[in-house]
């Protein structure tokens, strides 16, 4: 299972962490962090990298509307 956390969300950027959990809910491996800027290129990268519910939550702040 993979868990995504929106760490910092502003109108111009977002920082997201991603961890992998085993069957017992314990973290496996390192925490991966990534920041994205609010521009067309990085919005597309974000859309490709995170689940749609995370993407839509960020778009609510960045655009004020849900994505597709």
N, C-alpha and C positions, 0 to 999 in steps of 0.2 A: 504494500500500500504506500502511496506517495501522499505526503501532506504539504500543502502550500500555505504560506502565511504572508499576508500583505504587512510588511513591517512599517514602511513609511509611505504615505500617499499624499501628494500635493497636486496642485493644478498643473505643475510642470514635469513631475517625475513620480516614479514608484519604485520601491525596493521590495523584492519578493525573496523569501527563502523557501527552499524545497528540501524535505527530508524523506528518506525511505524508512518505513517501519516494517518489522517482521511480524509474524502471526501473533506474537505476544505483546505487540505495541511498542517494542523497544527499537530505538534508532539503530539502523544499519549504515555504516559508512559516515561520511562527512556531510555537514550541512552545506548546501549549495546556495549561494546568494547571487542575485542579478538585479541590476538597476536598469530601468527603461526611461527614456525621455518621451515627453508628449509630442511626438512628431510622426509623420506618416510611416517612415521606415521602421521605427521602433515599435509603433502600434502593431504593425504586421508581424514583427518578430514576437511581440508579446502574445498576440493571438495564436501563433504557432506553438508557443512554449507552455501555455497554461490552460487549464480547463475553462470552458466557456463561462461558467458561473463566476470565476475569478476575473476573467476578462470583462464581463459585463459590469461587475461591481466597479472596476477601475474606470470604464467608459462612462459610468454615471457621473463620476467626478470630472473626468476630462471633457466629456461632450454633453453631459446632461441627459443622455438618452441611452437605451440599451442597444447593443450591437445586434445584428441579425437574430 
